[in-house]
Amino acid sequence: MNSTLRRTGLILLASVVMMAAFTLVLGVVYPLVITGIGQVAFPWQSNGSLLQKPAAEGDAGSKAGSTVGSALLGQSFSDAKGHPLRQYFQPRPSADSAGYAGTDSGGSNLGPESTELISQIKERKAQVAAFNGVPESEVPVDAVTASGSGLDPDISPAYAQVQVARVARARGLPAAAVEALVAEYTNGPDLGYLGQSTVDVVELNLALDELR
């Protein structure tokens, strides 16, 4: 009887010690070490890849040096009525009901044969073509389809190219200068072969404001 109680007590003690040890290691030490490594090795990425307005380029809409977004999250570049601004590159459509607000992120869940999705794509294609002054045949797929998250900041180089002339006219800039900026902010596939080349719209538009 006594040996049984003693054995049970040892098992309970070992369980408590192991729980305390793993709680300390996995709940305190490990997070602190990983956070420390991230802050030292990748400070910008570990803090959210935040983008700031350069001090010399502050304006009434954005205080100089203030955080204006993240390179990881798309934004809506439109006016108070929801109309896209001609002087900015436009992102992909968002399935977020609030339009890139992040309150309802995710895809539309519409299947490829959905009549609603087909109707949306036709409408978006006509709008993108008219807004940029190009034939509908030149409108790329990502210009009319939302990403899985609804918050993707990237567009294809093809969609960026479609918008170059419109942005250049709106800003009074040479098209070549805008094209050069697009090329500068075009990111190749990860590791050189994973995925496709992309253009971060938020970073590109911030650079455009600096260019003016």
VEXDREN-2710 file (C-alpha; in Angstrom, 1 decimal):
% VEXDREN-2710
k/r/px/py/pz
1/MET/0.0/0.0/0.0
2/ASN/2.7/2.4/1.0
3/SER/4.8/1.5/-2.0
4/THR/1.8/2.1/-4.3
5/LEU/1.2/5.5/-2.8
6/ARG/4.9/6.4/-3.0
7/ARG/5.0/5.3/-6.7
8/THR/1.9/7.3/-7.4
9/GLY/3.4/10.3/-5.7
10/LEU/6.6/10.1/-7.7
11/ILE/4.6/9.9/-10.9
12/LEU/2.6/12.9/-10.0
13/LEU/5.8/14.8/-9.0
14/ALA/7.5/13.9/-12.3
15/SER/4.4/15.0/-14.2
16/VAL/4.3/18.4/-12.4
17/VAL/8.1/18.9/-13.0
18/MET/7.8/18.0/-16.7
19/MET/4.8/20.3/-17.1
20/ALA/6.6/23.2/-15.4
21/ALA/9.8/22.5/-17.4
22/PHE/8.0/22.4/-20.8
23/THR/5.9/25.4/-19.9
24/LEU/9.1/27.4/-19.1
25/VAL/11.0/26.2/-22.2
26/LEU/8.2/26.2/-24.8
27/GLY/6.1/29.1/-23.3
28/VAL/8.9/31.5/-22.3
29/VAL/12.4/30.6/-23.4
30/TYR/11.6/29.4/-27.0
31/PRO/9.4/32.4/-27.9
32/LEU/11.9/34.9/-26.4
33/VAL/14.8/33.3/-28.4
34/ILE/12.9/33.2/-31.7
35/THR/11.7/36.8/-31.2
36/GLY/15.2/37.9/-30.4
37/ILE/16.6/36.1/-33.5
38/GLY/13.9/37.7/-35.6
39/GLN/14.6/41.2/-34.2
40/VAL/18.3/40.9/-34.8
41/ALA/18.4/39.1/-38.1
42/PHE/15.2/40.3/-39.8
43/PRO/14.0/43.4/-37.9
44/TRP/11.9/44.9/-40.7
45/GLN/10.1/41.6/-41.5
46/SER/9.5/40.6/-37.9
47/ASN/7.9/43.9/-37.2
48/GLY/5.3/43.5/-40.0
49/SER/7.2/44.8/-43.0
50/LEU/5.9/48.3/-42.3
51/LEU/6.2/51.1/-44.9
52/GLN/6.7/54.7/-44.0
53/LYS/6.3/58.0/-45.7
54/PRO/9.7/59.6/-46.1
55/ALA/10.2/62.7/-44.0
56/ALA/10.9/64.8/-47.1
57/GLU/7.7/63.7/-48.8
58/GLY/5.1/64.2/-46.1
59/ASP/1.8/65.8/-47.2
60/ALA/-1.5/66.7/-45.8
61/GLY/-2.9/63.2/-46.2
62/SER/0.0/61.5/-44.5
63/LYS/2.2/62.9/-41.8
64/ALA/5.9/62.8/-42.8
65/GLY/7.7/59.7/-41.5
66/SER/4.4/58.1/-40.4
67/THR/3.6/54.4/-41.1
68/VAL/1.3/54.2/-44.2
69/GLY/0.9/50.4/-44.6
70/SER/2.6/47.1/-44.9
71/ALA/4.4/45.5/-47.8
72/LEU/2.4/42.3/-46.9
73/LEU/-1.1/43.8/-47.1
74/GLY/-2.9/45.4/-50.1
75/GLN/-4.7/48.7/-49.9
76/SER/-7.5/50.4/-51.7
77/PHE/-6.3/53.4/-53.7
78/SER/-9.6/55.1/-54.2
79/ASP/-11.4/58.3/-53.3
80/ALA/-14.1/58.8/-50.6
81/LYS/-16.8/57.5/-53.0
82/GLY/-14.8/54.4/-53.8
83/HIS/-13.7/55.5/-57.3
84/PRO/-10.2/54.3/-58.2
85/LEU/-7.6/57.1/-58.3
86/ARG/-6.1/57.5/-61.7
87/GLN/-2.7/58.6/-60.4
88/TYR/-2.1/55.3/-58.6
89/PHE/-1.6/51.7/-59.7
90/GLN/-4.7/49.7/-58.7
91/PRO/-4.5/46.3/-56.9
92/ARG/-6.4/43.2/-57.6
93/PRO/-10.1/43.1/-56.8
94/SER/-10.8/42.1/-53.2
95/ALA/-13.4/39.7/-51.9
96/ASP/-13.3/41.6/-48.6
97/SER/-16.8/43.1/-48.2
98/ALA/-15.1/46.3/-46.9
99/GLY/-12.5/46.4/-49.7
100/TYR/-9.1/45.8/-48.2
101/ALA/-10.1/46.9/-44.7
102/GLY/-9.1/43.5/-43.4
103/THR/-12.3/43.0/-41.4
104/ASP/-13.6/40.2/-43.7
105/SER/-10.5/38.7/-45.4
106/GLY/-10.8/35.7/-47.5
107/GLY/-11.9/34.5/-50.9
108/SER/-15.3/34.7/-52.4
109/ASN/-15.9/30.9/-52.3
110/LEU/-17.5/31.2/-55.8
111/GLY/-16.7/28.2/-58.0
112/PRO/-15.3/28.4/-61.5
113/GLU/-18.7/27.7/-63.0
114/SER/-20.6/30.1/-60.8
115/THR/-22.7/32.5/-62.9
116/GLU/-22.2/35.2/-60.3
117/LEU/-18.4/34.9/-60.6
118/ILE/-18.6/34.9/-64.4
119/SER/-20.7/38.0/-64.3
120/GLN/-18.3/39.7/-61.9
121/ILE/-15.3/38.9/-64.2
122/LYS/-17.1/40.3/-67.3
123/GLU/-18.0/43.5/-65.4
124/ARG/-14.5/43.9/-64.0
125/LYS/-12.9/43.3/-67.4
126/ALA/-15.0/46.0/-69.0
127/GLN/-14.2/48.4/-66.1
128/VAL/-10.5/47.8/-66.1
129/ALA/-10.3/48.2/-69.9
130/ALA/-12.2/51.4/-69.9
131/PHE/-10.3/52.9/-66.9
132/ASN/-6.9/52.2/-68.5
133/GLY/-7.9/52.8/-72.1
134/VAL/-6.9/49.4/-73.4
135/PRO/-8.8/46.6/-75.2
136/GLU/-10.4/44.0/-73.0
137/SER/-8.2/41.4/-74.6
138/GLU/-5.2/43.0/-72.9
139/VAL/-6.7/42.8/-69.4
140/PRO/-4.8/40.0/-67.5
141/VAL/-6.5/37.5/-65.2
142/ASP/-5.3/39.0/-61.9
143/ALA/-7.0/42.3/-62.8
144/VAL/-10.4/40.6/-62.6
145/THR/-10.0/37.9/-60.0
146/ALA/-9.6/38.3/-56.2
147/SER/-6.8/36.5/-54.3
148/GLY/-7.5/33.8/-51.8
149/SER/-6.9/36.2/-48.9
150/GLY/-8.6/39.2/-50.5
151/LEU/-5.6/41.3/-49.1
152/ASP/-2.9/40.4/-51.6
153/PRO/-0.6/43.4/-52.3
154/ASP/0.9/41.9/-55.4
155/ILE/-0.2/42.2/-59.1
156/SER/1.4/40.6/-62.1
157/PRO/3.9/42.7/-64.2
158/ALA/1.4/42.4/-67.1
159/TYR/-1.3/44.1/-65.0
160/ALA/1.2/46.8/-64.0
161/GLN/2.2/47.4/-67.6
162/VAL/-1.5/47.9/-68.5
163/GLN/-1.7/50.7/-66.0
164/VAL/1.6/52.5/-66.9
165/ALA/0.2/54.9/-69.5
166/ARG/-2.8/55.9/-67.4
167/VAL/-0.6/56.6/-64.3
168/ALA/2.0/58.5/-66.3
169/ARG/-0.7/60.8/-67.9
170/ALA/-2.4/61.4/-64.5
171/ARG/0.9/62.4/-62.9
172/GLY/2.4/64.3/-65.9
173/LEU/5.4/61.9/-66.0
174/PRO/7.1/60.3/-68.9
175/ALA/5.9/56.7/-69.5
176/ALA/9.5/55.6/-69.5
177/ALA/10.0/56.9/-65.9
178/VAL/6.9/55.0/-64.7
179/GLU/8.0/51.8/-66.5
180/ALA/11.4/52.0/-65.0
181/LEU/9.8/52.3/-61.5
182/VAL/7.7/49.2/-62.3
183/ALA/10.8/47.3/-63.3
184/GLU/12.5/48.4/-60.1
185/TYR/9.7/47.1/-57.9
186/THR/9.1/43.8/-59.8
187/ASN/10.1/40.8/-57.7
188/GLY/11.2/37.6/-59.4
189/PRO/10.0/34.1/-58.4
190/ASP/11.1/33.0/-54.9
191/LEU/14.5/31.2/-55.0
192/GLY/14.5/32.0/-58.7
193/TYR/11.9/29.4/-59.7
194/LEU/9.0/29.2/-57.2
195/GLY/5.9/31.1/-58.3
196/GLN/5.8/34.0/-60.7
197/SER/7.2/37.5/-60.9
198/THR/5.0/40.1/-59.0
199/VAL/4.8/43.8/-58.3
200/ASP/3.9/45.1/-54.8
201/VAL/1.3/47.8/-55.5
202/VAL/1.7/49.5/-52.1
203/GLU/5.5/49.8/-52.4
204/LEU/5.2/50.9/-56.0
205/ASN/2.6/53.7/-55.2
206/LEU/4.7/54.9/-52.3
207/ALA/7.7/55.2/-54.6
208/LEU/5.5/57.0/-57.2
209/ASP/4.7/59.7/-54.5
210/GLU/8.5/60.1/-53.9
211/LEU/9.1/60.4/-57.7
212/ARG/6.8/63.3/-58.2
END
